[in-house]
Amino acid sequence: MTLMNLFRKLADGMEFQKFKEAVEKNPADLGLRARFAKFCIQHCLNRENPKLNEVEAVNQFENIDHSELLDLEVYYLMGKYYLGQCDEKAAEVFLKGIRKYNEFATRHFALRNEHVETAFNIALSLLKLDHSNAGPDLEKFFKIVRNTYLKHYLTEKVGFGMESAQAS
């Protein structure tokens, strides 16, 4: 183990403790919980102190999952963490992320585009797992994408083409 790796592990351990203390002081701060969950999951994915972070990552994910907070990156990372270990659990997490996006997109029409790329990555990951229970939720997701994101994109492209044709 090099000196640099030792310093990195020490710094990660200190950051973990700061996150843990901050969450204990502010348990209602869901944004903080989401950042802590992402920190823990990323360290689990990198196989750095997996046992230290694994339990905390799952705990924070469960708190976020049962809240109104929309942070799809947490669902993507948690699903990625379960891939290969338990594909059923990974599919369940990805499906929860798609459902969360669908609910959000239905309630907040103007903000649909903000999270569509992460939601699309989750949908593709779910499709890779060939999970049959995701049918209606994925269908709803792709309808939302088609009706908002792609429609907006195509309108911009068509509008751009018309402006250049008129300028000639």
OpenMM code with the backbone's topology and positions (N, CA, C; nanometers):
from openmm import Vec3, app, unit

residues = "MET THR LEU MET ASN LEU PHE ARG LYS LEU ALA ASP GLY MET GLU PHE GLN LYS PHE LYS GLU ALA VAL GLU LYS ASN PRO ALA ASP LEU GLY LEU ARG ALA ARG PHE ALA LYS PHE CYS ILE GLN HIS CYS LEU ASN ARG GLU ASN PRO LYS LEU ASN GLU VAL GLU ALA VAL ASN GLN PHE GLU ASN ILE ASP HIS SER GLU LEU LEU ASP LEU GLU VAL TYR TYR LEU MET GLY LYS TYR TYR LEU GLY GLN CYS ASP GLU LYS ALA ALA GLU VAL PHE LEU LYS GLY ILE ARG LYS TYR ASN GLU PHE ALA THR ARG HIS PHE ALA LEU ARG ASN GLU HIS VAL GLU THR ALA PHE ASN ILE ALA LEU SER LEU LEU LYS LEU ASP HIS SER ASN ALA GLY PRO ASP LEU GLU LYS PHE PHE LYS ILE VAL ARG ASN THR TYR LEU LYS HIS TYR LEU THR GLU LYS VAL GLY PHE GLY MET GLU SER ALA GLN ALA SER".split()
positions = [
    Vec3(0.0848, -0.1174, 0.0000),
    Vec3(0.0000, 0.0000, 0.0000),
    Vec3(0.0895, 0.1239, 0.0000),
    Vec3(0.0660, 0.2092, -0.0960),
    Vec3(0.1479, 0.3295, -0.1062),
    Vec3(0.1002, 0.4340, -0.0052),
    Vec3(0.1833, 0.5308, 0.0139),
    Vec3(0.1522, 0.6394, 0.1060),
    Vec3(0.0299, 0.7176, 0.0578),
    Vec3(0.0176, 0.7343, -0.0741),
    Vec3(-0.0968, 0.8073, -0.1305),
    Vec3(-0.2275, 0.7347, -0.1025),
    Vec3(-0.2267, 0.6026, -0.1173),
    Vec3(-0.3470, 0.5235, -0.0882),
    Vec3(-0.3841, 0.5318, 0.0598),
    Vec3(-0.2855, 0.5328, 0.1446),
    Vec3(-0.3095, 0.5451, 0.2876),
    Vec3(-0.3749, 0.6794, 0.3203),
    Vec3(-0.3233, 0.7872, 0.2613),
    Vec3(-0.3830, 0.9196, 0.2823),
    Vec3(-0.5254, 0.9263, 0.2270),
    Vec3(-0.5485, 0.8632, 0.1130),
    Vec3(-0.6819, 0.8629, 0.0530),
    Vec3(-0.7814, 0.7889, 0.1433),
    Vec3(-0.7387, 0.6749, 0.1983),
    Vec3(-0.8269, 0.5999, 0.2884),
    Vec3(-0.8556, 0.6798, 0.4155),
    Vec3(-0.7541, 0.7479, 0.4657),
    Vec3(-0.7722, 0.8307, 0.5836),
    Vec3(-0.8695, 0.9449, 0.5552),
    Vec3(-0.8524, 1.0108, 0.4417),
    Vec3(-0.9408, 1.1209, 0.4037),
    Vec3(-1.0836, 1.0716, 0.3817),
    Vec3(-1.0986, 0.9560, 0.3180),
    Vec3(-1.2321, 0.8994, 0.2966),
    Vec3(-1.2984, 0.8642, 0.4289),
    Vec3(-1.2206, 0.8101, 0.5214),
    Vec3(-1.2744, 0.7772, 0.6532),
    Vec3(-1.3209, 0.9009, 0.7279),
    Vec3(-1.2428, 1.0086, 0.7168),
    Vec3(-1.2809, 1.1343, 0.7819),
    Vec3(-1.4070, 1.1925, 0.7174),
    Vec3(-1.4146, 1.1856, 0.5840),
    Vec3(-1.5322, 1.2364, 0.5142),
    Vec3(-1.6559, 1.1543, 0.5510),
    Vec3(-1.6386, 1.0235, 0.5610),
    Vec3(-1.7481, 0.9364, 0.6018),
    Vec3(-1.7995, 0.9779, 0.7398),
    Vec3(-1.7083, 1.0005, 0.8346),
    Vec3(-1.7479, 1.0405, 0.9698),
    Vec3(-1.8186, 1.1751, 0.9693),
    Vec3(-1.7699, 1.2702, 0.8891),
    Vec3(-1.8354, 1.4012, 0.8816),
    Vec3(-1.9770, 1.3877, 0.8271),
    Vec3(-1.9937, 1.3068, 0.7219),
    Vec3(-2.1269, 1.2831, 0.6668),
    Vec3(-2.2186, 1.2217, 0.7724),
    Vec3(-2.1674, 1.1208, 0.8394),
    Vec3(-2.2475, 1.0483, 0.9392),
    Vec3(-2.2913, 1.1416, 1.0515),
    Vec3(-2.1998, 1.2242, 1.0998),
    Vec3(-2.2329, 1.3194, 1.2060),
    Vec3(-2.3336, 1.4230, 1.1565),
    Vec3(-2.3153, 1.4703, 1.0325),
    Vec3(-2.4072, 1.5699, 0.9775),
    Vec3(-2.5483, 1.5125, 0.9626),
    Vec3(-2.5577, 1.3875, 0.9185),
    Vec3(-2.6891, 1.3229, 0.9035),
    Vec3(-2.7535, 1.3013, 1.0399),
    Vec3(-2.6737, 1.2677, 1.1408),
    Vec3(-2.7289, 1.2496, 1.2754),
    Vec3(-2.7808, 1.3816, 1.3314),
    Vec3(-2.7141, 1.4930, 1.2999),
    Vec3(-2.7584, 1.6246, 1.3462),
    Vec3(-2.8799, 1.6736, 1.2682),
    Vec3(-2.8873, 1.6386, 1.1396),
    Vec3(-2.9948, 1.6864, 1.0516),
    Vec3(-3.0642, 1.5694, 0.9826),
    Vec3(-3.1350, 1.4863, 1.0555),
    Vec3(-3.1949, 1.3672, 0.9935),
    Vec3(-3.3033, 1.3987, 0.8902),
    Vec3(-3.3599, 1.5178, 0.8946),
    Vec3(-3.4665, 1.5528, 0.7993),
    Vec3(-3.4119, 1.6095, 0.6683),
    Vec3(-3.2828, 1.6342, 0.6597),
    Vec3(-3.2223, 1.6913, 0.5386),
    Vec3(-3.2014, 1.5803, 0.4354),
    Vec3(-3.2970, 1.5645, 0.3466),
    Vec3(-3.2916, 1.4568, 0.2479),
    Vec3(-3.1827, 1.4776, 0.1437),
    Vec3(-3.1524, 1.6019, 0.1124),
    Vec3(-3.0428, 1.6298, 0.0189),
    Vec3(-2.9096, 1.5828, 0.0744),
    Vec3(-2.8877, 1.6062, 0.2018),
    Vec3(-2.7671, 1.5584, 0.2688),
    Vec3(-2.7630, 1.4063, 0.2697),
    Vec3(-2.8757, 1.3442, 0.2972),
    Vec3(-2.8825, 1.1978, 0.2954),
    Vec3(-2.8501, 1.1432, 0.1560),
    Vec3(-2.8989, 1.2117, 0.0532),
    Vec3(-2.8721, 1.1671, -0.0847),
    Vec3(-2.7229, 1.1771, -0.1157),
    Vec3(-2.6593, 1.2872, -0.0764),
    Vec3(-2.5144, 1.3014, -0.1003),
    Vec3(-2.4358, 1.1947, -0.0244),
    Vec3(-2.4767, 1.1672, 0.0987),
    Vec3(-2.4107, 1.0640, 0.1793),
    Vec3(-2.4298, 0.9264, 0.1152),
    Vec3(-2.5508, 0.8984, 0.0691),
    Vec3(-2.5767, 0.7700, 0.0027),
    Vec3(-2.4896, 0.7552, -0.1215),
    Vec3(-2.4805, 0.8609, -0.2021),
    Vec3(-2.3973, 0.8539, -0.3237),
    Vec3(-2.2501, 0.8329, -0.2885),
    Vec3(-2.2031, 0.9009, -0.1852),
    Vec3(-2.0649, 0.8834, -0.1394),
    Vec3(-2.0400, 0.7375, -0.1022),
    Vec3(-2.1309, 0.6813, -0.0228),
    Vec3(-2.1145, 0.5428, 0.0230),
    Vec3(-2.1233, 0.4438, -0.0929),
    Vec3(-2.2199, 0.4629, -0.1804),
    Vec3(-2.2377, 0.3700, -0.2924),
    Vec3(-2.1176, 0.3743, -0.3862),
    Vec3(-2.0684, 0.4938, -0.4133),
    Vec3(-1.9522, 0.5044, -0.5020),
    Vec3(-1.8315, 0.4347, -0.4421),
    Vec3(-1.8146, 0.4420, -0.3114),
    Vec3(-1.7039, 0.3708, -0.2488),
    Vec3(-1.7254, 0.2197, -0.2499),
    Vec3(-1.8488, 0.1784, -0.2394),
    Vec3(-1.8784, 0.0343, -0.2514),
    Vec3(-1.8491, -0.0139, -0.3926),
    Vec3(-1.8860, 0.0659, -0.4912),
    Vec3(-1.8605, 0.0283, -0.6306),
    Vec3(-1.7113, 0.0209, -0.6600),
    Vec3(-1.6350, 0.1090, -0.5963),
    Vec3(-1.4899, 0.1096, -0.6151),
    Vec3(-1.4203, 0.0069, -0.5273),
    Vec3(-1.4989, -0.0623, -0.4446),
    Vec3(-1.4487, -0.1650, -0.3521),
    Vec3(-1.3512, -0.1071, -0.2508),
    Vec3(-1.3724, 0.0189, -0.2138),
    Vec3(-1.2927, 0.0820, -0.1089),
    Vec3(-1.3765, 0.0788, 0.0191),
    Vec3(-1.3308, 0.0117, 0.1190),
    Vec3(-1.4025, -0.0029, 0.2460),
    Vec3(-1.5480, -0.0448, 0.2234),
    Vec3(-1.5724, -0.1521, 0.1504),
    Vec3(-1.7110, -0.1856, 0.1151),
    Vec3(-1.8000, -0.2136, 0.2349),
    Vec3(-1.7507, -0.2792, 0.3366),
    Vec3(-1.8348, -0.3115, 0.4521),
    Vec3(-1.8729, -0.1868, 0.5304),
    Vec3(-1.7786, -0.0939, 0.5431),
    Vec3(-1.8048, 0.0302, 0.6152),
    Vec3(-1.9159, 0.1087, 0.5475),
    Vec3(-1.9152, 0.1130, 0.4163),
    Vec3(-2.0093, 0.1956, 0.3419),
    Vec3(-2.1363, 0.1225, 0.3016),
    Vec3(-2.1303, -0.0092, 0.2892),
    Vec3(-2.2445, -0.0846, 0.2375),
    Vec3(-2.3689, -0.0687, 0.3243),
    Vec3(-2.3561, -0.0872, 0.4522),
    Vec3(-2.4707, -0.0772, 0.5429),
    Vec3(-2.5258, 0.0643, 0.5410),
    Vec3(-2.4381, 0.1617, 0.5458),
    Vec3(-2.4821, 0.3009, 0.5473),
    Vec3(-2.5483, 0.3386, 0.4151),
    Vec3(-2.4951, 0.2895, 0.3049),
    Vec3(-2.5539, 0.3179, 0.1732),
    Vec3(-2.6963, 0.2640, 0.1651),
    Vec3(-2.7165, 0.1422, 0.2098),
    Vec3(-2.8499, 0.0815, 0.2060),
    Vec3(-2.9453, 0.1574, 0.2984),
    Vec3(-2.8990, 0.1939, 0.4176),
    Vec3(-2.9844, 0.2692, 0.5106),
    Vec3(-3.0262, 0.4035, 0.4523),
    Vec3(-2.9314, 0.4763, 0.3959),
    Vec3(-2.9632, 0.6067, 0.3387),
    Vec3(-3.0547, 0.5932, 0.2172),
    Vec3(-3.0308, 0.4905, 0.1368),
    Vec3(-3.1160, 0.4671, 0.0200),
    Vec3(-3.2600, 0.4406, 0.0631),
    Vec3(-3.2783, 0.3599, 0.1663),
    Vec3(-3.4138, 0.3291, 0.2133),
    Vec3(-3.4849, 0.4555, 0.2615),
    Vec3(-3.4126, 0.5450, 0.3297),
    Vec3(-3.4733, 0.6710, 0.3740),
    Vec3(-3.5129, 0.7581, 0.2554),
    Vec3(-3.4291, 0.7625, 0.1549),
    Vec3(-3.4555, 0.8443, 0.0366),
    Vec3(-3.5685, 0.7830, -0.0455),
    Vec3(-3.5702, 0.6515, -0.0549),
    Vec3(-3.6703, 0.5824, -0.1350),
    Vec3(-3.8116, 0.6102, -0.0852),
    Vec3(-3.8288, 0.6245, 0.0442),
    Vec3(-3.9615, 0.6460, 0.1017),
    Vec3(-3.9926, 0.7943, 0.1213),
    Vec3(-3.9218, 0.8811, 0.0517),
    Vec3(-3.9437, 1.0245, 0.0656),
    Vec3(-3.9902, 1.0833, -0.0678),
    Vec3(-4.0132, 1.2115, -0.0673),
    Vec3(-4.0556, 1.2823, -0.1882),
    Vec3(-3.9367, 1.3319, -0.2707),
    Vec3(-3.8162, 1.3183, -0.2193),
    Vec3(-3.6967, 1.3670, -0.2880),
    Vec3(-3.6745, 1.2907, -0.4184),
    Vec3(-3.6464, 1.3651, -0.5244),
    Vec3(-3.6142, 1.3018, -0.6525),
    Vec3(-3.4651, 1.3194, -0.6777),
    Vec3(-3.3888, 1.2170, -0.6507),
    Vec3(-3.2471, 1.2137, -0.6838),
    Vec3(-3.2235, 1.0797, -0.7516),
    Vec3(-3.2415, 1.0794, -0.8818),
    Vec3(-3.2358, 0.9544, -0.9575),
    Vec3(-3.0963, 0.8935, -0.9596),
    Vec3(-2.9953, 0.9746, -0.9385),
    Vec3(-2.8590, 0.9211, -0.9374),
    Vec3(-2.8412, 0.8179, -0.8267),
    Vec3(-2.9097, 0.8370, -0.7155),
    Vec3(-2.9028, 0.7409, -0.6056),
    Vec3(-2.9603, 0.6068, -0.6510),
    Vec3(-3.0721, 0.6110, -0.7237),
    Vec3(-3.1325, 0.4867, -0.7733),
    Vec3(-3.0406, 0.4196, -0.8757),
    Vec3(-2.9813, 0.5003, -0.9620),
    Vec3(-2.8916, 0.4448, -1.0633),
    Vec3(-2.7700, 0.3776, -0.9984),
    Vec3(-2.7070, 0.4472, -0.9039),
    Vec3(-2.5885, 0.3925, -0.8378),
    Vec3(-2.6223, 0.2698, -0.7531),
    Vec3(-2.7354, 0.2743, -0.6838),
    Vec3(-2.7724, 0.1599, -0.5997),
    Vec3(-2.8038, 0.0388, -0.6866),
    Vec3(-2.8729, 0.0598, -0.7974),
    Vec3(-2.9004, -0.0501, -0.8892),
    Vec3(-2.7729, -0.1066, -0.9473),
    Vec3(-2.6796, -0.0176, -0.9808),
    Vec3(-2.5500, -0.0605, -1.0332),
    Vec3(-2.4727, -0.1417, -0.9288),
    Vec3(-2.4864, -0.1019, -0.8044),
    Vec3(-2.4199, -0.1738, -0.6959),
    Vec3(-2.4709, -0.3180, -0.6880),
    Vec3(-2.6019, -0.3360, -0.7025),
    Vec3(-2.6607, -0.4697, -0.6916),
    Vec3(-2.6387, -0.5557, -0.8162),
    Vec3(-2.6063, -0.4931, -0.9307),
    Vec3(-2.5849, -0.5707, -1.0542),
    Vec3(-2.4768, -0.6751, -1.0322),
    Vec3(-2.5048, -0.7967, -1.0729),
    Vec3(-2.4079, -0.9049, -1.0579),
    Vec3(-2.4178, -0.9766, -0.9245),
    Vec3(-2.4515, -0.9030, -0.8189),
    Vec3(-2.4694, -0.9646, -0.6874),
    Vec3(-2.6093, -1.0232, -0.6753),
    Vec3(-2.7083, -0.9408, -0.7101),
    Vec3(-2.8485, -0.9816, -0.7020),
    Vec3(-2.9243, -0.9028, -0.8084),
    Vec3(-2.9344, -0.9612, -0.9270),
    Vec3(-2.9966, -0.8908, -1.0382),
    Vec3(-3.1441, -0.8594, -1.0126),
    Vec3(-3.2116, -0.9410, -0.9351),
    Vec3(-3.3523, -0.9131, -0.9010),
    Vec3(-3.3627, -0.7845, -0.8195),
    Vec3(-3.2715, -0.7688, -0.7233),
    Vec3(-3.2706, -0.6471, -0.6406),
    Vec3(-3.2337, -0.5262, -0.7255),
    Vec3(-3.1392, -0.5439, -0.8176),
    Vec3(-3.1007, -0.4349, -0.9075),
    Vec3(-3.2201, -0.3918, -0.9917),
    Vec3(-3.2933, -0.4887, -1.0463),
    Vec3(-3.4110, -0.4574, -1.1276),
    Vec3(-3.5164, -0.3850, -1.0442),
    Vec3(-3.5325, -0.4274, -0.9201),
    Vec3(-3.6295, -0.3630, -0.8304),
    Vec3(-3.5925, -0.2168, -0.8051),
    Vec3(-3.4640, -0.1905, -0.7819),
    Vec3(-3.4176, -0.0539, -0.7564),
    Vec3(-3.4336, 0.0310, -0.8826),
    Vec3(-3.3950, -0.0221, -0.9980),
    Vec3(-3.4111, 0.0517, -1.1230),
    Vec3(-3.5585, 0.0826, -1.1489),
    Vec3(-3.6446, -0.0139, -1.1233),
    Vec3(-3.7883, 0.0053, -1.1447),
    Vec3(-3.8433, 0.1128, -1.0510),
    Vec3(-3.7963, 0.1141, -0.9270),
    Vec3(-3.8377, 0.2190, -0.8331),
    Vec3(-3.7956, 0.3566, -0.8846),
    Vec3(-3.6767, 0.3644, -0.9426),
    Vec3(-3.6298, 0.4907, -0.9984),
    Vec3(-3.7163, 0.5375, -1.1145),
    Vec3(-3.7558, 0.4457, -1.2010),
    Vec3(-3.8426, 0.4802, -1.3138),
    Vec3(-3.9792, 0.5256, -1.2631),
    Vec3(-4.0324, 0.4562, -1.1654),
    Vec3(-4.1622, 0.4954, -1.1084),
    Vec3(-4.1540, 0.6340, -1.0448),
    Vec3(-4.0439, 0.6587, -0.9758),
    Vec3(-4.0245, 0.7891, -0.9110),
    Vec3(-4.0202, 0.8996, -1.0163),
    Vec3(-3.9494, 0.8748, -1.1272),
    Vec3(-3.9432, 0.9742, -1.2349),
    Vec3(-4.0821, 0.9950, -1.2967),
    Vec3(-4.1549, 0.8869, -1.3208),
    Vec3(-4.2882, 0.8985, -1.3801),
    Vec3(-4.3805, 0.9828, -1.2919),
    Vec3(-4.3766, 0.9585, -1.1617),
    Vec3(-4.4576, 1.0372, -1.0685),
    Vec3(-4.4166, 1.1841, -1.0722),
    Vec3(-4.2871, 1.2089, -1.0708),
    Vec3(-4.2358, 1.3452, -1.0743),
    Vec3(-4.2752, 1.4150, -1.2035),
    Vec3(-4.2592, 1.3465, -1.3157),
    Vec3(-4.2893, 1.4064, -1.4455),
    Vec3(-4.4378, 1.4379, -1.4596),
    Vec3(-4.5215, 1.3588, -1.3968),
    Vec3(-4.6652, 1.3836, -1.4016),
    Vec3(-4.7012, 1.5082, -1.3206),
    Vec3(-4.6359, 1.5261, -1.2072),
    Vec3(-4.6653, 1.6403, -1.1200),
    Vec3(-4.5968, 1.7689, -1.1629),
    Vec3(-4.4773, 1.7586, -1.2199),
    Vec3(-4.3965, 1.8770, -1.2521),
    Vec3(-4.3629, 1.8773, -1.4010),
    Vec3(-4.4599, 1.9116, -1.4812),
    Vec3(-4.4461, 1.9049, -1.6264),
    Vec3(-4.3261, 1.9857, -1.6761),
    Vec3(-4.3052, 2.1048, -1.6224),
    Vec3(-4.1991, 2.1937, -1.6708),
    Vec3(-4.0590, 2.1424, -1.6376),
    Vec3(-4.0461, 2.0544, -1.5393),
    Vec3(-3.9147, 2.0082, -1.4956),
    Vec3(-3.8789, 1.8692, -1.5468),
    Vec3(-3.9571, 1.8154, -1.6387),
    Vec3(-3.9327, 1.6795, -1.6872),
    Vec3(-3.7940, 1.6627, -1.7479),
    Vec3(-3.7486, 1.7614, -1.8217),
    Vec3(-3.6217, 1.7488, -1.8938),
    Vec3(-3.4996, 1.7456, -1.8031),
    Vec3(-3.5120, 1.7991, -1.6812),
    Vec3(-3.3963, 1.8065, -1.5924),
    Vec3(-3.3394, 1.6701, -1.5552),
    Vec3(-3.4243, 1.5712, -1.5424),
    Vec3(-3.3809, 1.4401, -1.4933),
    Vec3(-3.3918, 1.3296, -1.5975),
    Vec3(-3.4220, 1.3663, -1.7197),
    Vec3(-3.4521, 1.2644, -1.8197),
    Vec3(-3.3295, 1.1806, -1.8569),
    Vec3(-3.2117, 1.2376, -1.8567),
    Vec3(-3.0925, 1.1608, -1.8956),
    Vec3(-3.0615, 1.0508, -1.7945),
    Vec3(-3.0684, 1.0835, -1.6672),
    Vec3(-3.0449, 0.9817, -1.5646),
    Vec3(-3.1555, 0.8765, -1.5695),
    Vec3(-3.2806, 0.9207, -1.5872),
    Vec3(-3.3917, 0.8270, -1.5969),
    Vec3(-3.3746, 0.7358, -1.7187),
    Vec3(-3.3244, 0.7910, -1.8271),
    Vec3(-3.3023, 0.7108, -1.9472),
    Vec3(-3.1949, 0.6042, -1.9216),
    Vec3(-3.0891, 0.6396, -1.8513),
    Vec3(-2.9857, 0.5417, -1.8149),
    Vec3(-3.0426, 0.4314, -1.7268),
    Vec3(-3.1312, 0.4693, -1.6349),
    Vec3(-3.1950, 0.3694, -1.5493),
    Vec3(-3.2815, 0.2766, -1.6342),
    Vec3(-3.3572, 0.3349, -1.7273),
    Vec3(-3.4440, 0.2540, -1.8142),
    Vec3(-3.3622, 0.1568, -1.8983),
    Vec3(-3.2507, 0.2036, -1.9518),
    Vec3(-3.1654, 0.1145, -2.0312),
    Vec3(-3.1065, 0.0027, -1.9458),
    Vec3(-3.0669, 0.0351, -1.8243),
    Vec3(-3.0140, -0.0672, -1.7337),
    Vec3(-3.1210, -0.1707, -1.7010),
    Vec3(-3.2430, -0.1241, -1.6833),
    Vec3(-3.3534, -0.2156, -1.6558),
    Vec3(-3.3815, -0.3039, -1.7764),
    Vec3(-3.3758, -0.2471, -1.8952),
    Vec3(-3.3972, -0.3256, -2.0172),
    Vec3(-3.2876, -0.4298, -2.0359),
    Vec3(-3.1639, -0.3959, -1.9980),
    Vec3(-3.0538, -0.4930, -2.0082),
    Vec3(-3.0793, -0.6152, -1.9210),
    Vec3(-3.1434, -0.5929, -1.8083),
    Vec3(-3.1740, -0.7042, -1.7180),
    Vec3(-3.2913, -0.7869, -1.7684),
    Vec3(-3.3613, -0.7357, -1.8704),
    Vec3(-3.4751, -0.8067, -1.9303),
    Vec3(-3.5773, -0.8408, -1.8238),
    Vec3(-3.6153, -0.7397, -1.7489),
    Vec3(-3.7083, -0.7590, -1.6391),
    Vec3(-3.8514, -0.7432, -1.6894),
    Vec3(-3.9297, -0.8471, -1.6851),
    Vec3(-4.0631, -0.8484, -1.7450),
    Vec3(-4.1673, -0.7687, -1.6659),
    Vec3(-4.1482, -0.7463, -1.5376),
    Vec3(-4.2462, -0.6742, -1.4567),
    Vec3(-4.2433, -0.5230, -1.4800),
    Vec3(-4.1498, -0.4746, -1.5583),
    Vec3(-4.1336, -0.3311, -1.5772),
    Vec3(-4.2165, -0.2767, -1.6916),
    Vec3(-4.2888, -0.3607, -1.7627),
    Vec3(-4.3614, -0.3216, -1.8825),
    Vec3(-4.4391, -0.1914, -1.8747),
    Vec3(-4.5422, -0.1815, -1.7899),
    Vec3(-4.6239, -0.0601, -1.7879),
    Vec3(-4.5468, 0.0641, -1.7444),
    Vec3(-4.4563, 0.0483, -1.6493),
    Vec3(-4.3792, 0.1637, -1.6017),
    Vec3(-4.2817, 0.2128, -1.7077),
    Vec3(-4.2161, 0.1198, -1.7764),
    Vec3(-4.1256, 0.1602, -1.8845),
    Vec3(-4.2029, 0.2205, -2.0012),
    Vec3(-4.3189, 0.1642, -2.0305),
    Vec3(-4.4013, 0.2181, -2.1383),
    Vec3(-4.4424, 0.3617, -2.1073),
    Vec3(-4.4834, 0.3864, -1.9838),
    Vec3(-4.5194, 0.5227, -1.9426),
    Vec3(-4.3990, 0.6156, -1.9522),
    Vec3(-4.2824, 0.5670, -1.9088),
    Vec3(-4.1613, 0.6480, -1.9165),
    Vec3(-4.1303, 0.6870, -2.0609),
    Vec3(-4.1338, 0.5910, -2.1513),
    Vec3(-4.1002, 0.6216, -2.2901),
    Vec3(-4.2052, 0.7111, -2.3556),
    Vec3(-4.3293, 0.7049, -2.3124),
    Vec3(-4.4308, 0.7982, -2.3623),
    Vec3(-4.3996, 0.9393, -2.3149),
    Vec3(-4.3598, 0.9513, -2.1890),
    Vec3(-4.3240, 1.0830, -2.1353),
    Vec3(-4.2064, 1.1396, -2.2130),
    Vec3(-4.1055, 1.0574, -2.2364),
    Vec3(-3.9866, 1.1032, -2.3103),
    Vec3(-4.0256, 1.1444, -2.4517),
    Vec3(-4.1056, 1.0626, -2.5156),
    Vec3(-4.1469, 1.0934, -2.6524),
    Vec3(-4.2276, 1.2226, -2.6573),
    Vec3(-4.3182, 1.2418, -2.5631),
    Vec3(-4.4069, 1.3579, -2.5655),
    Vec3(-4.3424, 1.4869, -2.5187),
    Vec3(-4.2311, 1.4799, -2.4504),
    Vec3(-4.1687, 1.6031, -2.4002),
    Vec3(-4.0305, 1.6244, -2.4593),
    Vec3(-3.9408, 1.5422, -2.4196),
    Vec3(-3.8003, 1.5627, -2.4536),
    Vec3(-3.7754, 1.5539, -2.6033),
    Vec3(-3.8189, 1.4475, -2.6668),
    Vec3(-3.7949, 1.4313, -2.8099),
    Vec3(-3.8746, 1.5310, -2.8920),
    Vec3(-3.9974, 1.5582, -2.8505),
    Vec3(-4.0795, 1.6555, -2.9214),
    Vec3(-4.0131, 1.7927, -2.9178),
    Vec3(-3.9628, 1.8312, -2.8017),
    Vec3(-3.8933, 1.9593, -2.7859),
    Vec3(-3.7667, 1.9619, -2.8719),
    Vec3(-3.6921, 1.8533, -2.8701),
    Vec3(-3.5686, 1.8440, -2.9485),
    Vec3(-3.5984, 1.8562, -3.0979),
    Vec3(-3.6976, 1.7843, -3.1453),
    Vec3(-3.7329, 1.7884, -3.2875),
    Vec3(-3.7869, 1.9249, -3.3272),
    Vec3(-3.8617, 1.9900, -3.2397),
    Vec3(-3.9127, 2.1239, -3.2675),
    Vec3(-3.7976, 2.2218, -3.2836),
    Vec3(-3.6965, 2.2117, -3.1989),
    Vec3(-3.5791, 2.2981, -3.2103),
    Vec3(-3.5070, 2.2738, -3.3419),
    Vec3(-3.4903, 2.1478, -3.3795),
    Vec3(-3.4206, 2.1147, -3.5033),
    Vec3(-3.4976, 2.1641, -3.6246),
    Vec3(-3.6293, 2.1440, -3.6250),
    Vec3(-3.7111, 2.1893, -3.7361),
    Vec3(-3.7092, 2.3410, -3.7427),
    Vec3(-3.7208, 2.4058, -3.6270),
    Vec3(-3.7166, 2.5516, -3.6219),
    Vec3(-3.5839, 2.6052, -3.6724),
    Vec3(-3.4762, 2.5388, -3.6377),
    Vec3(-3.3441, 2.5810, -3.6833),
    Vec3(-3.3323, 2.5661, -3.8343),
    Vec3(-3.3861, 2.4588, -3.8877),
    Vec3(-3.3809, 2.4341, -4.0317),
    Vec3(-3.4603, 2.5392, -4.1074),
    Vec3(-3.5751, 2.5812, -4.0555),
    Vec3(-3.6587, 2.6817, -4.1217),
    Vec3(-3.5905, 2.8176, -4.1208),
    Vec3(-3.5242, 2.8536, -4.0091),
    Vec3(-3.4570, 2.9817, -4.0011),
    Vec3(-3.3433, 2.9897, -4.1012),
    Vec3(-3.2666, 2.8826, -4.1178),
    Vec3(-3.1550, 2.8843, -4.2112),
    Vec3(-3.2072, 2.8873, -4.3532),
    Vec3(-3.3234, 2.8246, -4.3809),
    Vec3(-3.3795, 2.8265, -4.5156),
    Vec3(-3.4302, 2.9659, -4.5506),
    Vec3(-3.4875, 3.0372, -4.4517),
    Vec3(-3.5368, 3.1719, -4.4752),
    Vec3(-3.4233, 3.2714, -4.4930),
    Vec3(-3.3120, 3.2477, -4.4295),
    Vec3(-3.1968, 3.3386, -4.4387),
    Vec3(-3.1340, 3.3306, -4.5766),
    Vec3(-3.1501, 3.2220, -4.6505),
    Vec3(-3.0867, 3.2054, -4.7802),
    Vec3(-3.1543, 3.2825, -4.8883),
] * unit.nanometer
topology = app.Topology()
chain = topology.addChain("A")
for resn in residues:
    res = topology.addResidue(resn, chain)
    for name in ("N", "CA", "C"):
        topology.addAtom(name, app.Element.getBySymbol(name[0]), res)
